[in-house]
Amino acid sequence: MSGRSLNVAAYSMLVLAAMLWGGNAVAGKLATAEWQPFLLTSLRWLFAFLALLPFALPHLRREWPLIRQHLVLLVALGAIGMACFNLLMYLALHTTTAINVSIIQSSMPVMIMLANFVVMQERVRGLQIVGLVFSVLGVLIVTTGGAVLDLFRAGLVLGDGLMLLACVFYAGYTFGLRWRPKLHWLSYMTVLAASAFVMTIPFSLYEYQISPQVWPSPNAWVLLLYVTIFPTVVSQVAWARGVDLIGSNRAGLFFNLIPVFGAGLAVLLLGESLAWFHVVALILVLGGITLAERVARG
């Protein structure tokens, strides 16, 4: 494959993954109109596990000694990154917009960089701090509707606060990946899907006790299958292939497309309004992250 063809293939895979992850907030907003958020998360990971298992079995058998050796870490990664993040995101979508959820997700690189600085004492350059400030300001603008000073009087909307907490969990998951064993991606995702499903069972049972689930419509089942297949499985395949082709450093910038796709799809499919503060926040967040990452890689 020529260099140009390789880049086209890689960019196509990475853009597809970012678009599917961005669309997860939109699909979640639609799905939580009928599904209870905790049950939606449980079924999503149960179906993902069942879909992955037939393909993953040969790799699981071969890599089981390594999986068993790192089982506690893998279970923790699945519980924190897959279960807690999605539980909180679907819960947040009850009281905030898909646009806000998409843009708030872009705070995760900031949290990861701060964790690396505080825990691992990784050096942070001056321009990286400038980029972090831009990103934080962008998130503050979107979570306060452009009135940042109101944060000190009225606080955050519940859904925005829950989404920020979800991002803390996913940042913790990403930070923990430095200790992840070298497994085939199918083995890794299958173990994490199983862990995430088990983690969500108590939440779903509690949710059912206080508010029993009404049998969803066919459209709701379609949405459940969508979030199981596309943002969960297809996106991981596309992302893994893109990283294989051009490497993780170059691929990392494509994370910045997630809030762009999420906000755009929320406007097109949900009819949500893209206000001036959303645009300003996107510019600040994406510009800040890009500046921080380029300095870090320079």
C-alpha positions as CSV (number, residue, x, y, z in Angstrom):
1,M,0.0,0.0,0.0
2,S,1.4,3.4,-1.0
3,G,1.9,6.2,1.5
4,R,-1.1,8.1,0.2
5,S,-3.4,5.1,0.1
6,L,-2.3,4.2,3.6
7,N,-3.1,7.6,4.9
8,V,-6.5,7.6,3.2
9,A,-7.4,4.2,4.7
10,A,-6.2,5.2,8.2
11,Y,-8.0,8.6,8.1
12,S,-11.2,6.9,6.9
13,M,-11.1,4.4,9.8
14,L,-10.2,7.1,12.4
15,V,-12.9,9.5,11.2
16,L,-15.5,6.7,11.3
17,A,-14.6,5.8,14.9
18,A,-14.8,9.4,16.0
19,M,-18.2,9.8,14.2
20,L,-19.6,6.7,15.9
21,W,-18.4,7.8,19.3
22,G,-19.8,11.3,18.7
23,G,-23.1,9.8,17.7
24,N,-23.2,7.7,20.9
25,A,-24.5,10.8,22.8
26,V,-27.2,11.3,20.2
27,A,-28.3,7.7,20.2
28,G,-28.2,7.6,24.0
29,K,-30.4,10.7,24.1
30,L,-33.0,9.0,21.9
31,A,-32.7,5.6,23.7
32,T,-33.1,7.0,27.2
33,A,-36.5,8.3,26.3
34,E,-37.7,4.7,26.6
35,W,-34.9,2.7,28.3
36,Q,-33.9,3.2,31.9
37,P,-30.3,4.4,31.8
38,F,-28.8,1.7,34.0
39,L,-30.7,-1.1,32.1
40,L,-29.6,0.4,28.8
41,T,-25.9,0.2,29.9
42,S,-26.3,-3.3,31.2
43,L,-27.9,-4.6,28.0
44,R,-25.4,-2.7,25.9
45,W,-22.5,-4.5,27.5
46,L,-24.2,-7.9,27.7
47,F,-25.0,-7.8,23.9
48,A,-21.5,-6.5,23.2
49,F,-20.0,-9.4,25.1
50,L,-22.2,-11.9,23.3
51,A,-21.3,-10.4,19.9
52,L,-17.6,-10.4,20.6
53,L,-17.3,-13.8,22.3
54,P,-17.4,-16.1,19.2
55,F,-14.7,-14.2,17.5
56,A,-12.6,-13.7,20.7
57,L,-12.6,-17.4,21.9
58,P,-9.4,-18.5,20.1
59,H,-7.6,-15.4,21.4
60,L,-9.0,-15.9,24.9
61,R,-7.9,-19.5,25.1
62,R,-4.4,-18.6,23.9
63,E,-4.0,-15.6,26.2
64,W,-5.8,-16.9,29.3
65,P,-2.6,-17.1,31.4
66,L,-1.9,-13.5,30.8
67,I,-5.5,-12.5,31.3
68,R,-5.6,-14.4,34.6
69,Q,-2.4,-12.7,35.8
70,H,-3.9,-9.2,35.2
71,L,-7.5,-10.1,35.9
72,V,-8.0,-7.6,38.7
73,L,-6.6,-4.7,36.6
74,L,-8.8,-5.7,33.6
75,V,-11.9,-6.0,35.7
76,A,-11.2,-2.5,37.2
77,L,-10.6,-1.0,33.8
78,G,-13.9,-2.4,32.5
79,A,-15.8,-1.3,35.6
80,I,-14.4,2.3,35.6
81,G,-14.0,3.0,31.9
82,M,-16.9,1.1,30.4
83,A,-19.5,0.7,33.1
84,C,-19.2,3.9,35.2
85,F,-18.7,6.2,32.2
86,N,-21.7,4.9,30.3
87,L,-23.9,4.7,33.4
88,L,-23.3,8.3,34.2
89,M,-23.5,9.5,30.5
90,Y,-26.9,7.9,29.9
91,L,-28.1,9.2,33.3
92,A,-26.8,12.7,32.4
93,L,-28.7,12.7,29.1
94,H,-32.0,12.8,31.1
95,T,-31.2,16.4,32.2
96,T,-28.9,17.9,29.6
97,T,-28.5,18.0,25.9
98,A,-26.5,15.7,23.6
99,I,-24.5,18.8,22.4
100,N,-23.4,19.5,26.0
101,V,-22.5,15.8,26.6
102,S,-20.5,15.7,23.4
103,I,-18.5,18.9,24.2
104,I,-18.0,18.0,27.9
105,Q,-16.3,14.7,26.7
106,S,-13.5,16.8,25.3
107,S,-12.4,17.6,28.8
108,M,-11.0,14.1,29.1
109,P,-7.5,14.9,27.6
110,V,-7.2,17.7,30.1
111,M,-7.9,15.4,33.0
112,I,-5.5,12.8,31.7
113,M,-2.7,15.3,31.3
114,L,-3.3,16.5,34.8
115,A,-3.3,13.0,36.2
116,N,0.0,12.3,34.4
117,F,1.4,15.5,35.9
118,V,0.2,14.9,39.5
119,V,0.7,11.1,39.7
120,M,3.6,10.4,37.3
121,Q,5.3,13.8,37.6
122,E,5.4,14.2,33.9
123,R,6.7,17.6,32.9
124,V,4.2,20.1,31.6
125,R,5.3,23.0,29.3
126,G,4.1,26.5,29.4
127,L,2.1,26.3,26.1
128,Q,0.5,23.1,27.3
129,I,-0.8,24.9,30.3
130,V,-2.2,27.6,28.0
131,G,-3.9,24.9,26.0
132,L,-5.3,23.3,29.1
133,V,-6.7,26.7,30.3
134,F,-8.4,27.2,26.9
135,S,-10.0,23.7,27.1
136,V,-11.2,24.2,30.7
137,L,-12.7,27.6,29.8
138,G,-14.5,26.0,26.8
139,V,-16.0,23.3,29.1
140,L,-17.0,26.0,31.6
141,I,-18.7,28.0,28.9
142,V,-20.8,25.1,27.6
143,T,-21.8,23.9,31.1
144,T,-23.0,27.4,32.1
145,G,-24.6,28.4,28.9
146,G,-22.1,31.1,28.3
147,A,-22.6,32.7,31.7
148,V,-19.5,31.4,33.5
149,L,-20.0,33.6,36.6
150,D,-23.3,32.0,37.2
151,L,-21.5,28.9,38.2
152,F,-20.7,30.4,41.5
153,R,-24.3,31.4,42.1
154,A,-26.4,28.6,40.7
155,G,-23.9,25.7,40.2
156,L,-24.0,23.2,37.4
157,V,-27.0,21.6,35.7
158,L,-27.3,18.1,37.1
159,G,-26.7,16.4,33.8
160,D,-23.6,18.5,33.1
161,G,-22.2,17.7,36.5
162,L,-22.8,14.0,36.0
163,M,-21.1,14.1,32.6
164,L,-18.1,15.8,34.1
165,L,-17.9,13.0,36.7
166,A,-18.2,10.4,33.9
167,C,-15.2,12.0,32.2
168,V,-13.3,11.7,35.4
169,F,-13.9,8.0,35.4
170,Y,-12.9,7.6,31.7
171,A,-9.8,9.7,32.3
172,G,-8.9,7.4,35.1
173,Y,-9.5,4.4,32.8
174,T,-7.2,5.9,30.1
175,F,-4.6,6.7,32.7
176,G,-4.7,3.1,33.8
177,L,-4.1,1.8,30.3
178,R,-0.3,2.3,30.8
179,W,-0.4,-0.9,32.9
180,R,-2.6,-2.8,30.4
181,P,-1.2,-6.2,29.3
182,K,-0.5,-6.7,25.6
183,L,-3.6,-8.6,24.6
184,H,-5.3,-9.0,21.2
185,W,-8.0,-6.3,21.0
186,L,-10.7,-9.0,20.8
187,S,-9.6,-10.6,24.1
188,Y,-9.3,-7.2,25.7
189,M,-12.7,-5.9,24.7
190,T,-14.5,-9.2,25.6
191,V,-13.0,-9.2,29.1
192,L,-13.9,-5.5,29.6
193,A,-17.4,-6.0,28.2
194,A,-18.0,-8.9,30.7
195,S,-16.6,-6.8,33.5
196,A,-18.8,-3.8,32.6
197,F,-21.9,-6.0,32.4
198,V,-21.3,-7.5,35.8
199,M,-20.6,-4.1,37.3
200,T,-23.9,-2.7,36.1
201,I,-26.2,-5.5,37.4
202,P,-26.6,-4.1,40.9
203,F,-27.4,-0.6,39.5
204,S,-30.0,-2.1,37.1
205,L,-31.6,-4.1,39.9
206,Y,-31.9,-1.1,42.1
207,E,-33.3,1.0,39.2
208,Y,-35.9,-1.6,38.6
209,Q,-37.0,-1.7,42.2
210,I,-37.6,2.1,42.3
211,S,-39.0,2.4,38.8
212,P,-39.8,-0.7,36.8
213,Q,-38.9,-0.7,33.1
214,V,-41.9,-0.5,30.7
215,W,-41.5,-2.8,27.7
216,P,-39.8,-0.6,25.0
217,S,-41.0,0.0,21.5
218,P,-39.3,-1.7,18.4
219,N,-37.5,1.6,17.8
220,A,-36.0,1.5,21.2
221,W,-34.7,-2.0,20.5
222,V,-33.1,-0.8,17.3
223,L,-31.4,2.0,19.2
224,L,-30.1,-0.5,21.7
225,L,-28.7,-2.7,18.9
226,Y,-27.1,0.4,17.3
227,V,-25.3,1.5,20.5
228,T,-24.1,-2.1,21.0
229,I,-22.8,-2.7,17.5
230,F,-21.6,0.7,16.2
231,P,-20.2,2.9,19.1
232,T,-19.1,-0.3,21.0
233,V,-17.8,-2.8,18.5
234,V,-17.4,-1.3,15.0
235,S,-15.7,1.9,16.4
236,Q,-13.1,-0.2,18.2
237,V,-12.3,-2.2,15.1
238,A,-12.0,1.0,13.0
239,W,-9.9,2.7,15.7
240,A,-7.6,-0.3,16.1
241,R,-7.0,-0.5,12.3
242,G,-6.3,3.2,12.0
243,V,-3.8,3.1,14.9
244,D,-2.1,0.1,13.2
245,L,-1.7,2.0,10.0
246,I,-0.4,5.4,11.3
247,G,0.5,4.9,15.0
248,S,-1.1,6.1,18.2
249,N,0.6,9.5,18.3
250,R,-0.9,10.7,14.9
251,A,-4.2,8.9,15.6
252,G,-4.7,10.7,18.9
253,L,-5.6,14.0,17.3
254,F,-8.7,12.3,15.8
255,F,-10.3,12.3,19.3
256,N,-10.8,16.0,18.8
257,L,-13.4,15.2,16.2
258,I,-15.7,13.5,18.7
259,P,-17.4,16.7,20.0
260,V,-17.6,18.1,16.5
261,F,-19.5,15.1,15.3
262,G,-21.6,14.9,18.5
263,A,-22.7,18.5,18.3
264,G,-23.4,18.3,14.6
265,L,-25.4,15.1,14.8
266,A,-27.4,16.5,17.8
267,V,-28.4,19.5,15.7
268,L,-29.3,17.4,12.6
269,L,-31.0,14.4,14.2
270,L,-32.4,15.8,17.5
271,G,-33.1,19.4,16.4
272,E,-31.1,20.8,19.3
273,S,-30.0,24.4,19.0
274,L,-26.4,25.2,18.4
275,A,-25.9,28.4,20.4
276,W,-23.1,30.9,20.1
277,F,-21.5,29.6,23.4
278,H,-21.4,26.0,21.9
279,V,-19.4,27.3,18.9
280,V,-17.0,29.3,21.2
281,A,-16.6,26.4,23.5
282,L,-15.8,24.0,20.6
283,I,-13.2,26.4,19.3
284,L,-11.6,26.8,22.7
285,V,-11.6,23.1,23.6
286,L,-10.4,21.8,20.2
287,G,-7.8,24.6,19.9
288,G,-6.6,24.1,23.5
289,I,-6.3,20.3,23.1
290,T,-4.5,20.6,19.7
291,L,-2.0,23.1,21.1
292,A,-1.3,21.0,24.2
293,E,-0.8,17.8,22.2
294,R,1.4,19.4,19.6
295,V,3.6,20.9,22.2
296,A,3.8,17.5,24.0
297,R,4.8,15.7,20.8
298,G,7.2,18.4,19.8
